[in-house]
């Protein structure tokens, strides 16, 4: 499973804590997602919405989680 969450977050200087709080998820959940161990579509949407807000650029699930098959 490939995603760009960590890459975008680090490029923009966003901490894990800030992204997790903005997305409404725990830092431990974000860590699992960044290590490509666990993610559901609803959480992916929350993360992309949070990244869009924090970077002031629209970031979509399709571009960040390209080719990922979500469990739910």
mmCIF file as gemmi writes it, N, C-alpha and C atoms, coordinates in Angstrom:
data_model
loop_
_atom_site.group_PDB
_atom_site.id
_atom_site.type_symbol
_atom_site.label_atom_id
_atom_site.label_alt_id
_atom_site.label_comp_id
_atom_site.label_asym_id
_atom_site.label_entity_id
_atom_site.label_seq_id
_atom_site.pdbx_PDB_ins_code
_atom_site.Cartn_x
_atom_site.Cartn_y
_atom_site.Cartn_z
_atom_site.occupancy
_atom_site.B_iso_or_equiv
_atom_site.pdbx_formal_charge
_atom_site.auth_seq_id
_atom_site.auth_asym_id
_atom_site.pdbx_PDB_model_num
ATOM 1 N N . UNK Axp A 1 ? 0.857 -1.186 0 1 0 ? 1 A 1
ATOM 2 C CA . UNK Axp A 1 ? 0 0 0 1 0 ? 1 A 1
ATOM 3 C C . UNK Axp A 1 ? 0.891 1.234 0 1 0 ? 1 A 1
ATOM 4 N N . UNK Axp A 2 ? 0.653 2.137 -0.924 1 0 ? 2 A 1
ATOM 5 C CA . UNK Axp A 2 ? 1.471 3.335 -1.048 1 0 ? 2 A 1
ATOM 6 C C . UNK Axp A 2 ? 0.614 4.558 -0.776 1 0 ? 2 A 1
ATOM 7 N N . UNK Axp A 3 ? 1.132 5.462 0.019 1 0 ? 3 A 1
ATOM 8 C CA . UNK Axp A 3 ? 0.46 6.742 0.19 1 0 ? 3 A 1
ATOM 9 C C . UNK Axp A 3 ? 1.48 7.853 0.374 1 0 ? 3 A 1
ATOM 10 N N . UNK Axp A 4 ? 1.028 9.066 0.22 1 0 ? 4 A 1
ATOM 11 C CA . UNK Axp A 4 ? 1.915 10.217 0.262 1 0 ? 4 A 1
ATOM 12 C C . UNK Axp A 4 ? 1.68 11.103 1.472 1 0 ? 4 A 1
ATOM 13 N N . UNK Axp A 5 ? 0.946 10.636 2.465 1 0 ? 5 A 1
ATOM 14 C CA . UNK Axp A 5 ? 0.628 11.466 3.629 1 0 ? 5 A 1
ATOM 15 C C . UNK Axp A 5 ? 1.9 12.005 4.28 1 0 ? 5 A 1
ATOM 16 N N . UNK Axp A 6 ? 2.826 11.14 4.632 1 0 ? 6 A 1
ATOM 17 C CA . UNK Axp A 6 ? 4.052 11.572 5.312 1 0 ? 6 A 1
ATOM 18 C C . UNK Axp A 6 ? 4.85 12.543 4.438 1 0 ? 6 A 1
ATOM 19 N N . UNK Axp A 7 ? 4.977 12.226 3.164 1 0 ? 7 A 1
ATOM 20 C CA . UNK Axp A 7 ? 5.749 13.08 2.267 1 0 ? 7 A 1
ATOM 21 C C . UNK Axp A 7 ? 5.177 14.503 2.217 1 0 ? 7 A 1
ATOM 22 N N . UNK Axp A 8 ? 3.876 14.611 2.032 1 0 ? 8 A 1
ATOM 23 C CA . UNK Axp A 8 ? 3.232 15.929 1.984 1 0 ? 8 A 1
ATOM 24 C C . UNK Axp A 8 ? 3.382 16.634 3.322 1 0 ? 8 A 1
ATOM 25 N N . UNK Axp A 9 ? 3.134 15.916 4.41 1 0 ? 9 A 1
ATOM 26 C CA . UNK Axp A 9 ? 3.214 16.501 5.746 1 0 ? 9 A 1
ATOM 27 C C . UNK Axp A 9 ? 4.608 17.064 6.006 1 0 ? 9 A 1
ATOM 28 N N . UNK Axp A 10 ? 5.637 16.282 5.702 1 0 ? 10 A 1
ATOM 29 C CA . UNK Axp A 10 ? 7.005 16.722 5.956 1 0 ? 10 A 1
ATOM 30 C C . UNK Axp A 10 ? 7.419 17.87 5.024 1 0 ? 10 A 1
ATOM 31 N N . UNK Axp A 11 ? 7.01 17.805 3.756 1 0 ? 11 A 1
ATOM 32 C CA . UNK Axp A 11 ? 7.325 18.892 2.81 1 0 ? 11 A 1
ATOM 33 C C . UNK Axp A 11 ? 6.777 20.23 3.284 1 0 ? 11 A 1
ATOM 34 N N . UNK Axp A 12 ? 5.611 20.187 3.896 1 0 ? 12 A 1
ATOM 35 C CA . UNK Axp A 12 ? 4.944 21.415 4.34 1 0 ? 12 A 1
ATOM 36 C C . UNK Axp A 12 ? 5.272 21.78 5.789 1 0 ? 12 A 1
ATOM 37 N N . UNK Axp A 13 ? 6.087 20.969 6.461 1 0 ? 13 A 1
ATOM 38 C CA . UNK Axp A 13 ? 6.479 21.27 7.836 1 0 ? 13 A 1
ATOM 39 C C . UNK Axp A 13 ? 5.357 21.094 8.852 1 0 ? 13 A 1
ATOM 40 N N . UNK Axp A 14 ? 4.452 20.177 8.57 1 0 ? 14 A 1
ATOM 41 C CA . UNK Axp A 14 ? 3.312 19.913 9.46 1 0 ? 14 A 1
ATOM 42 C C . UNK Axp A 14 ? 3.683 18.761 10.389 1 0 ? 14 A 1
ATOM 43 N N . UNK Axp A 15 ? 3.499 18.956 11.683 1 0 ? 15 A 1
ATOM 44 C CA . UNK Axp A 15 ? 3.808 17.89 12.629 1 0 ? 15 A 1
ATOM 45 C C . UNK Axp A 15 ? 2.714 16.827 12.605 1 0 ? 15 A 1
ATOM 46 N N . UNK Axp A 16 ? 3.066 15.644 13.072 1 0 ? 16 A 1
ATOM 47 C CA . UNK Axp A 16 ? 2.07 14.569 13.17 1 0 ? 16 A 1
ATOM 48 C C . UNK Axp A 16 ? 0.933 14.992 14.087 1 0 ? 16 A 1
ATOM 49 N N . UNK Axp A 17 ? 1.28 15.634 15.186 1 0 ? 17 A 1
ATOM 50 C CA . UNK Axp A 17 ? 0.264 16.062 16.154 1 0 ? 17 A 1
ATOM 51 C C . UNK Axp A 17 ? -0.711 17.047 15.528 1 0 ? 17 A 1
ATOM 52 N N . UNK Axp A 18 ? -0.189 18.045 14.813 1 0 ? 18 A 1
ATOM 53 C CA . UNK Axp A 18 ? -1.062 19.047 14.19 1 0 ? 18 A 1
ATOM 54 C C . UNK Axp A 18 ? -1.985 18.403 13.156 1 0 ? 18 A 1
ATOM 55 N N . UNK Axp A 19 ? -1.45 17.517 12.332 1 0 ? 19 A 1
ATOM 56 C CA . UNK Axp A 19 ? -2.287 16.86 11.321 1 0 ? 19 A 1
ATOM 57 C C . UNK Axp A 19 ? -3.331 15.966 11.975 1 0 ? 19 A 1
ATOM 58 N N . UNK Axp A 20 ? -2.919 15.204 12.973 1 0 ? 20 A 1
ATOM 59 C CA . UNK Axp A 20 ? -3.854 14.303 13.652 1 0 ? 20 A 1
ATOM 60 C C . UNK Axp A 20 ? -4.994 15.088 14.305 1 0 ? 20 A 1
ATOM 61 N N . UNK Axp A 21 ? -4.662 16.163 15.005 1 0 ? 21 A 1
ATOM 62 C CA . UNK Axp A 21 ? -5.691 16.975 15.665 1 0 ? 21 A 1
ATOM 63 C C . UNK Axp A 21 ? -6.633 17.588 14.627 1 0 ? 21 A 1
ATOM 64 N N . UNK Axp A 22 ? -6.072 18.133 13.559 1 0 ? 22 A 1
ATOM 65 C CA . UNK Axp A 22 ? -6.891 18.756 12.515 1 0 ? 22 A 1
ATOM 66 C C . UNK Axp A 22 ? -7.811 17.732 11.855 1 0 ? 22 A 1
ATOM 67 N N . UNK Axp A 23 ? -7.318 16.514 11.683 1 0 ? 23 A 1
ATOM 68 C CA . UNK Axp A 23 ? -8.121 15.455 11.054 1 0 ? 23 A 1
ATOM 69 C C . UNK Axp A 23 ? -9.084 14.787 12.036 1 0 ? 23 A 1
ATOM 70 N N . UNK Axp A 24 ? -8.88 15.003 13.32 1 0 ? 24 A 1
ATOM 71 C CA . UNK Axp A 24 ? -9.756 14.382 14.317 1 0 ? 24 A 1
ATOM 72 C C . UNK Axp A 24 ? -9.439 12.916 14.56 1 0 ? 24 A 1
ATOM 73 N N . UNK Axp A 25 ? -8.164 12.56 14.407 1 0 ? 25 A 1
ATOM 74 C CA . UNK Axp A 25 ? -7.735 11.181 14.671 1 0 ? 25 A 1
ATOM 75 C C . UNK Axp A 25 ? -6.584 11.21 15.676 1 0 ? 25 A 1
ATOM 76 N N . UNK Axp A 26 ? -6.209 10.068 16.185 1 0 ? 26 A 1
ATOM 77 C CA . UNK Axp A 26 ? -5.102 10.011 17.137 1 0 ? 26 A 1
ATOM 78 C C . UNK Axp A 26 ? -3.767 10 16.396 1 0 ? 26 A 1
ATOM 79 N N . UNK Axp A 27 ? -2.736 10.432 17.101 1 0 ? 27 A 1
ATOM 80 C CA . UNK Axp A 27 ? -1.39 10.401 16.535 1 0 ? 27 A 1
ATOM 81 C C . UNK Axp A 27 ? -0.977 8.959 16.249 1 0 ? 27 A 1
ATOM 82 N N . UNK Axp A 28 ? -1.383 8.033 17.101 1 0 ? 28 A 1
ATOM 83 C CA . UNK Axp A 28 ? -1.027 6.625 16.866 1 0 ? 28 A 1
ATOM 84 C C . UNK Axp A 28 ? -1.698 6.093 15.593 1 0 ? 28 A 1
ATOM 85 N N . UNK Axp A 29 ? -2.919 6.526 15.313 1 0 ? 29 A 1
ATOM 86 C CA . UNK Axp A 29 ? -3.584 6.123 14.066 1 0 ? 29 A 1
ATOM 87 C C . UNK Axp A 29 ? -2.855 6.698 12.861 1 0 ? 29 A 1
ATOM 88 N N . UNK Axp A 30 ? -2.454 7.958 12.956 1 0 ? 30 A 1
ATOM 89 C CA . UNK Axp A 30 ? -1.702 8.579 11.868 1 0 ? 30 A 1
ATOM 90 C C . UNK Axp A 30 ? -0.382 7.854 11.643 1 0 ? 30 A 1
ATOM 91 N N . UNK Axp A 31 ? 0.267 7.477 12.71 1 0 ? 31 A 1
ATOM 92 C CA . UNK Axp A 31 ? 1.528 6.739 12.598 1 0 ? 31 A 1
ATOM 93 C C . UNK Axp A 31 ? 1.328 5.427 11.839 1 0 ? 31 A 1
ATOM 94 N N . UNK Axp A 32 ? 0.274 4.7 12.168 1 0 ? 32 A 1
ATOM 95 C CA . UNK Axp A 32 ? -0.023 3.444 11.464 1 0 ? 32 A 1
ATOM 96 C C . UNK Axp A 32 ? -0.277 3.69 9.975 1 0 ? 32 A 1
ATOM 97 N N . UNK Axp A 33 ? -0.991 4.749 9.676 1 0 ? 33 A 1
ATOM 98 C CA . UNK Axp A 33 ? -1.299 5.07 8.285 1 0 ? 33 A 1
ATOM 99 C C . UNK Axp A 33 ? -0.016 5.435 7.537 1 0 ? 33 A 1
ATOM 100 N N . UNK Axp A 34 ? 0.822 6.244 8.161 1 0 ? 34 A 1
ATOM 101 C CA . UNK Axp A 34 ? 2.071 6.641 7.507 1 0 ? 34 A 1
ATOM 102 C C . UNK Axp A 34 ? 3.012 5.45 7.295 1 0 ? 34 A 1
ATOM 103 N N . UNK Axp A 35 ? 2.906 4.455 8.156 1 0 ? 35 A 1
ATOM 104 C CA . UNK Axp A 35 ? 3.714 3.245 7.984 1 0 ? 35 A 1
ATOM 105 C C . UNK Axp A 35 ? 3.001 2.217 7.113 1 0 ? 35 A 1
ATOM 106 N N . UNK Axp A 36 ? 1.883 2.638 6.525 1 0 ? 36 A 1
ATOM 107 C CA . UNK Axp A 36 ? 1.116 1.835 5.592 1 0 ? 36 A 1
ATOM 108 C C . UNK Axp A 36 ? 0.606 0.534 6.199 1 0 ? 36 A 1
ATOM 109 N N . UNK Axp A 37 ? 0.177 0.607 7.463 1 0 ? 37 A 1
ATOM 110 C CA . UNK Axp A 37 ? -0.311 -0.586 8.138 1 0 ? 37 A 1
ATOM 111 C C . UNK Axp A 37 ? -1.822 -0.631 8.285 1 0 ? 37 A 1
ATOM 112 N N . UNK Axp A 38 ? -2.471 0.525 8.245 1 0 ? 38 A 1
ATOM 113 C CA . UNK Axp A 38 ? -3.911 0.51 8.47 1 0 ? 38 A 1
ATOM 114 C C . UNK Axp A 38 ? -4.54 1.817 8.019 1 0 ? 38 A 1
ATOM 115 N N . UNK Axp A 39 ? -5.618 1.719 7.256 1 0 ? 39 A 1
ATOM 116 C CA . UNK Axp A 39 ? -6.374 2.92 6.898 1 0 ? 39 A 1
ATOM 117 C C . UNK Axp A 39 ? -7.703 2.513 6.283 1 0 ? 39 A 1
ATOM 118 N N . UNK Axp A 40 ? -8.75 3.178 6.706 1 0 ? 40 A 1
ATOM 119 C CA . UNK Axp A 40 ? -10.068 2.993 6.095 1 0 ? 40 A 1
ATOM 120 C C . UNK Axp A 40 ? -10.38 4.256 5.294 1 0 ? 40 A 1
ATOM 121 N N . UNK Axp A 41 ? -11.286 4.157 4.358 1 0 ? 41 A 1
ATOM 122 C CA . UNK Axp A 41 ? -11.568 5.261 3.448 1 0 ? 41 A 1
ATOM 123 C C . UNK Axp A 41 ? -12.035 6.528 4.176 1 0 ? 41 A 1
ATOM 124 N N . UNK Axp A 42 ? -12.847 6.374 5.195 1 0 ? 42 A 1
ATOM 125 C CA . UNK Axp A 42 ? -13.339 7.549 5.93 1 0 ? 42 A 1
ATOM 126 C C . UNK Axp A 42 ? -12.184 8.314 6.575 1 0 ? 42 A 1
ATOM 127 N N . UNK Axp A 43 ? -11.213 7.601 7.102 1 0 ? 43 A 1
ATOM 128 C CA . UNK Axp A 43 ? -10.051 8.244 7.715 1 0 ? 43 A 1
ATOM 129 C C . UNK Axp A 43 ? -9.177 8.885 6.641 1 0 ? 43 A 1
ATOM 130 N N . UNK Axp A 44 ? -9.046 8.233 5.512 1 0 ? 44 A 1
ATOM 131 C CA . UNK Axp A 44 ? -8.285 8.809 4.401 1 0 ? 44 A 1
ATOM 132 C C . UNK Axp A 44 ? -8.899 10.144 3.982 1 0 ? 44 A 1
ATOM 133 N N . UNK Axp A 45 ? -10.223 10.202 3.93 1 0 ? 45 A 1
ATOM 134 C CA . UNK Axp A 45 ? -10.908 11.455 3.592 1 0 ? 45 A 1
ATOM 135 C C . UNK Axp A 45 ? -10.616 12.533 4.621 1 0 ? 45 A 1
ATOM 136 N N . UNK Axp A 46 ? -10.673 12.174 5.909 1 0 ? 46 A 1
ATOM 137 C CA . UNK Axp A 46 ? -10.384 13.133 6.974 1 0 ? 46 A 1
ATOM 138 C C . UNK Axp A 46 ? -8.971 13.688 6.843 1 0 ? 46 A 1
ATOM 139 N N . UNK Axp A 47 ? -8.018 12.803 6.555 1 0 ? 47 A 1
ATOM 140 C CA . UNK Axp A 47 ? -6.635 13.244 6.424 1 0 ? 47 A 1
ATOM 141 C C . UNK Axp A 47 ? -6.453 14.169 5.222 1 0 ? 47 A 1
ATOM 142 N N . UNK Axp A 48 ? -7.06 13.837 4.117 1 0 ? 48 A 1
ATOM 143 C CA . UNK Axp A 48 ? -6.933 14.682 2.93 1 0 ? 48 A 1
ATOM 144 C C . UNK Axp A 48 ? -7.616 16.032 3.143 1 0 ? 48 A 1
ATOM 145 N N . UNK Axp A 49 ? -8.747 16.035 3.821 1 0 ? 49 A 1
ATOM 146 C CA . UNK Axp A 49 ? -9.421 17.301 4.14 1 0 ? 49 A 1
ATOM 147 C C . UNK Axp A 49 ? -8.533 18.153 5.048 1 0 ? 49 A 1
ATOM 148 N N . UNK Axp A 50 ? -7.915 17.525 6.047 1 0 ? 50 A 1
ATOM 149 C CA . UNK Axp A 50 ? -7.035 18.242 6.964 1 0 ? 50 A 1
ATOM 150 C C . UNK Axp A 50 ? -5.806 18.78 6.243 1 0 ? 50 A 1
ATOM 151 N N . UNK Axp A 51 ? -5.209 17.962 5.382 1 0 ? 51 A 1
ATOM 152 C CA . UNK Axp A 51 ? -4.052 18.425 4.612 1 0 ? 51 A 1
ATOM 153 C C . UNK Axp A 51 ? -4.438 19.576 3.69 1 0 ? 51 A 1
ATOM 154 N N . UNK Axp A 52 ? -5.61 19.494 3.086 1 0 ? 52 A 1
ATOM 155 C CA . UNK Axp A 52 ? -6.088 20.579 2.225 1 0 ? 52 A 1
ATOM 156 C C . UNK Axp A 52 ? -6.228 21.871 3.017 1 0 ? 52 A 1
ATOM 157 N N . UNK Axp A 53 ? -6.776 21.776 4.196 1 0 ? 53 A 1
ATOM 158 C CA . UNK Axp A 53 ? -6.951 22.939 5.062 1 0 ? 53 A 1
ATOM 159 C C . UNK Axp A 53 ? -5.593 23.525 5.468 1 0 ? 53 A 1
ATOM 160 N N . UNK Axp A 54 ? -4.683 22.661 5.888 1 0 ? 54 A 1
ATOM 161 C CA . UNK Axp A 54 ? -3.384 23.117 6.391 1 0 ? 54 A 1
ATOM 162 C C . UNK Axp A 54 ? -2.448 23.624 5.291 1 0 ? 54 A 1
ATOM 163 N N . UNK Axp A 55 ? -2.595 23.106 4.081 1 0 ? 55 A 1
ATOM 164 C CA . UNK Axp A 55 ? -1.714 23.519 2.982 1 0 ? 55 A 1
ATOM 165 C C . UNK Axp A 55 ? -2.365 24.538 2.052 1 0 ? 55 A 1
ATOM 166 N N . UNK Axp A 56 ? -3.661 24.764 2.252 1 0 ? 56 A 1
ATOM 167 C CA . UNK Axp A 56 ? -4.44 25.67 1.413 1 0 ? 56 A 1
ATOM 168 C C . UNK Axp A 56 ? -4.405 25.244 -0.056 1 0 ? 56 A 1
ATOM 169 N N . UNK Axp A 57 ? -4.385 23.936 -0.264 1 0 ? 57 A 1
ATOM 170 C CA . UNK Axp A 57 ? -4.396 23.354 -1.613 1 0 ? 57 A 1
ATOM 171 C C . UNK Axp A 57 ? -5.254 22.096 -1.552 1 0 ? 57 A 1
ATOM 172 N N . UNK Axp A 58 ? -6.125 21.91 -2.527 1 0 ? 58 A 1
ATOM 173 C CA . UNK Axp A 58 ? -6.972 20.721 -2.509 1 0 ? 58 A 1
ATOM 174 C C . UNK Axp A 58 ? -6.122 19.462 -2.687 1 0 ? 58 A 1
ATOM 175 N N . UNK Axp A 59 ? -6.277 18.551 -1.744 1 0 ? 59 A 1
ATOM 176 C CA . UNK Axp A 59 ? -5.579 17.266 -1.783 1 0 ? 59 A 1
ATOM 177 C C . UNK Axp A 59 ? -6.644 16.186 -1.71 1 0 ? 59 A 1
ATOM 178 N N . UNK Axp A 60 ? -6.674 15.32 -2.715 1 0 ? 60 A 1
ATOM 179 C CA . UNK Axp A 60 ? -7.73 14.311 -2.809 1 0 ? 60 A 1
ATOM 180 C C . UNK Axp A 60 ? -7.249 12.927 -2.372 1 0 ? 60 A 1
ATOM 181 N N . UNK Axp A 61 ? -8.197 12.112 -1.979 1 0 ? 61 A 1
ATOM 182 C CA . UNK Axp A 61 ? -7.903 10.722 -1.614 1 0 ? 61 A 1
ATOM 183 C C . UNK Axp A 61 ? -7.294 9.991 -2.806 1 0 ? 61 A 1
ATOM 184 N N . UNK Axp A 62 ? -7.827 10.255 -3.986 1 0 ? 62 A 1
ATOM 185 C CA . UNK Axp A 62 ? -7.345 9.558 -5.193 1 0 ? 62 A 1
ATOM 186 C C . UNK Axp A 62 ? -5.865 9.814 -5.454 1 0 ? 62 A 1
ATOM 187 N N . UNK Axp A 63 ? -5.413 11.046 -5.241 1 0 ? 63 A 1
ATOM 188 C CA . UNK Axp A 63 ? -4.005 11.33 -5.516 1 0 ? 63 A 1
ATOM 189 C C . UNK Axp A 63 ? -3.083 10.852 -4.401 1 0 ? 63 A 1
ATOM 190 N N . UNK Axp A 64 ? -3.552 10.872 -3.171 1 0 ? 64 A 1
ATOM 191 C CA . UNK Axp A 64 ? -2.704 10.487 -2.038 1 0 ? 64 A 1
ATOM 192 C C . UNK Axp A 64 ? -2.666 8.976 -1.85 1 0 ? 64 A 1
ATOM 193 N N . UNK Axp A 65 ? -3.792 8.336 -2.049 1 0 ? 65 A 1
ATOM 194 C CA . UNK Axp A 65 ? -3.884 6.891 -1.825 1 0 ? 65 A 1
ATOM 195 C C . UNK Axp A 65 ? -4.098 6.155 -3.158 1 0 ? 65 A 1
ATOM 196 N N . UNK Axp A 66 ? -3.404 6.579 -4.176 1 0 ? 66 A 1
ATOM 197 C CA . UNK Axp A 66 ? -3.548 6 -5.509 1 0 ? 66 A 1
ATOM 198 C C . UNK Axp A 66 ? -3.302 4.488 -5.483 1 0 ? 66 A 1
ATOM 199 N N . UNK Axp A 67 ? -4.261 3.74 -5.997 1 0 ? 67 A 1
ATOM 200 C CA . UNK Axp A 67 ? -4.125 2.299 -6.096 1 0 ? 67 A 1
ATOM 201 C C . UNK Axp A 67 ? -4.429 1.517 -4.813 1 0 ? 67 A 1
ATOM 202 N N . UNK Axp A 68 ? -4.787 2.205 -3.751 1 0 ? 68 A 1
ATOM 203 C CA . UNK Axp A 68 ? -5.073 1.525 -2.476 1 0 ? 68 A 1
ATOM 204 C C . UNK Axp A 68 ? -6.499 0.979 -2.498 1 0 ? 68 A 1
ATOM 205 N N . UNK Axp A 69 ? -6.642 -0.256 -2.063 1 0 ? 69 A 1
ATOM 206 C CA . UNK Axp A 69 ? -7.974 -0.843 -1.882 1 0 ? 69 A 1
ATOM 207 C C . UNK Axp A 69 ? -8.294 -0.798 -0.403 1 0 ? 69 A 1
ATOM 208 N N . UNK Axp A 70 ? -9.274 0.018 -0.043 1 0 ? 70 A 1
ATOM 209 C CA . UNK Axp A 70 ? -9.635 0.178 1.36 1 0 ? 70 A 1
ATOM 210 C C . UNK Axp A 70 ? -10.483 -0.995 1.834 1 0 ? 70 A 1
ATOM 211 N N . UNK Axp A 71 ? -10.335 -1.315 3.12 1 0 ? 71 A 1
ATOM 212 C CA . UNK Axp A 71 ? -11.092 -2.42 3.709 1 0 ? 71 A 1
ATOM 213 C C . UNK Axp A 71 ? -12.553 -2.057 3.9 1 0 ? 71 A 1
ATOM 214 N N . UNK Axp A 72 ? -12.847 -0.811 4.189 1 0 ? 72 A 1
ATOM 215 C CA . UNK Axp A 72 ? -14.232 -0.358 4.382 1 0 ? 72 A 1
ATOM 216 C C . UNK Axp A 72 ? -14.484 0.86 3.572 1 0 ? 72 A 1
